[in-house]
Each structure stands twice: as structure tokens, then as C-alpha cells.
Amino acid sequence: MFFKFLKKSLEAAGFKLVEKNLIKNERLLSVSSFLNLEKFLEHFFSFNKVNFLIQIGANDGKRFDILSKFIKKYTPKAIFLEPIPSNFNDLKKNYHEQENLIFENLAISVNDEITKLFKVKSSKLSLYDDHVVGISSFDINHLLKHHIKKSHIIAEKVKSISIEKLFEKHKVNNLDLLYIDIEGYDGDVVIDFLSKSNIRPLIIFEYIHIKNEIFKKTLNLLNEKKYFYFKIEENLICFPDESKNKIKLA
């Protein structure tokens, strides 16, 4: 009964929940909402006590980072992962006045390894819009889809850590928000997290660059783990079922 009420309330506000039967061959999840991600996060942080979050793919903590303003405003404990050294150094500078923050110069992967991350060469950044600093990916095709010339792309070796090892390292046993933006690898990380952890935070991840097969597996596992979810812009917002009685959206 509550779920039906919540569903109607969300849809009245412009959201649309994604039903299990939508997992067929459809790629897009729902119509656009008039509420953007920034407004959603404002509601979420305002009405819910967010003590601890993890941001995977934190970039420099400033450019194209909607989450940063809420971290600075509400000062939760946070762990940031960013593999590219230049972005990582800027990330620490942008949060230098804030306490209770942990910075990891690492990529996230299913298996701990040193891996290749494809990015635009520093000498070529000026040829493109600012957004290219945030499109580094394990998959070179992701950059090519953004019309980056192959000769302008460089492969950089980066250290990575699995989400399981990350949680062990920092003794994570409770989490309010898992925020992921890693240019197409998001689904793999969500699958790995849900498969190996009993912690049930709100999960936000960018879904549009995920390969169809991985995307379907991600949705199926979210259903299996009793998460309900809806789309805002390019992101999927995923709530654990038991939180529907305590998480407020407005």
C-alpha cells in the first residue's frame, strides 16, 4: 500500500518509477522529470541525515560535480575516489577546508589491478569543451563516441581497488549514499557492490553509457535485492525497499 502511494506521489512530482516489466529491449527508462538531480539532492540532504557517503569518480570536486555543493553545505564524512593524479590533486585542494574526508587516488574495478585509463592528452584539452576532463574511461570507444580524435587520446596506467577491498580498508559497515559516475563502468561496480555487500545505501549512478547487457543485469540485480528506482536526467536513483518508510523526498 505504501509503495503504491509513494509511486503515485513521485509520479505526481515528475518522477517515474521503473517497473520490472520495462526490462525488455528498451534502453530509455522514462520520460524526463522537471526535477533535476541538483533539486533531488537538495531534497535528499535537507530531509535525511546523511552521515557518510562514497563518491566514485570524484573528478576535481568542482567541474560538473553537482554533489560537491551538498558535501560542503552538510559536511558528511566522505570517501572520494579519483584515479587521475591532476584531478586528484585539485580534488584535495577544493576540499582543503573540510574535515572527515578521505581521498583515494584510485580507480574502482571488480578486481584489484593496475589498469589502463584512456583520457585526452593534456596538450589537447584546449581543443575541446571543458567536459572532456570528466570522460576518462577504461574503454577508448567511450572517448571516440564523444568525438575525441584517436591521436589526442593517451592511455595512463592507474591503480585500482575493488569496492569490497575499499570497504575492508576503511572498515565501512554503514553507508547513506553511494554515488558513481565512471563513464560506462558504473553498472559493473553496482553489480559487484550488490553481489558482495549487505549494506544498503541510496545508490545514484549514471546509466546512459552502460552497455545494454550490463545494464539489464544491473536492473535485474536491483530488483532481486529489492531496490526501487527511477530516472532523473542521465542518472538512476535507487532506494532500498526498507527505506521507503523513512526516506523523505519533500
Secondary structure as UniProt FT lines:
FT   HELIX           2..12
FT   TURN            13..14
FT   HELIX           20..22
FT   HELIX           37..47
FT   STRAND          52..56
FT   TURN            59..60
FT   TURN            63..64
FT   HELIX           68..74
FT   STRAND          77..81
FT   HELIX           85..94
FT   TURN            95..97
FT   STRAND          101..104
FT   STRAND          107..108
FT   STRAND          114..120
FT   HELIX           122..127
FT   HELIX           130..134
FT   HELIX           140..145
FT   TURN            146..147
FT   HELIX           150..152
FT   STRAND          153..161
FT   HELIX           163..169
FT   TURN            170..171
FT   STRAND          177..180
FT   TURN            183..184
FT   HELIX           186..196
FT   STRAND          202..206
FT   TURN            208..209
FT   HELIX           212..224
FT   TURN            225..226
FT   STRAND          227..232
FT   TURN            233..234
FT   STRAND          235..240
FT   HELIX           241..245
//
